[in-house]
Amino acid sequence: MASLHDQNRALITPREKETLKLLKQGKSAAEVAVVLGIRERTVKFHVSNILQKLNAVNRTHALAIAIEKGLLE
């Protein structure tokens, strides 16, 4: 049976992981959009999905959870 850690890791897509890494660097949604070559609206969609998947209330909480669970190197 997979642990919760493994389940969360599987839930986060590669693009969401890239988004989390850039947020960890303090980048805004607009800055993340430029770096990834996507629209700011798409970044906000990824962030919304991340918050939902990690049961986080905001970006900072999502980053704390991701780091705690080893989802970010």
Secondary structure, DSSP 8 states (H G I E B T S, - for coil): ---HHHHHHHHS-HHHHHHHHHHHTT--HHHHHHHHTS-HHHHHHHHHHHHHHHT-SSHHHHHHHHHHTT---
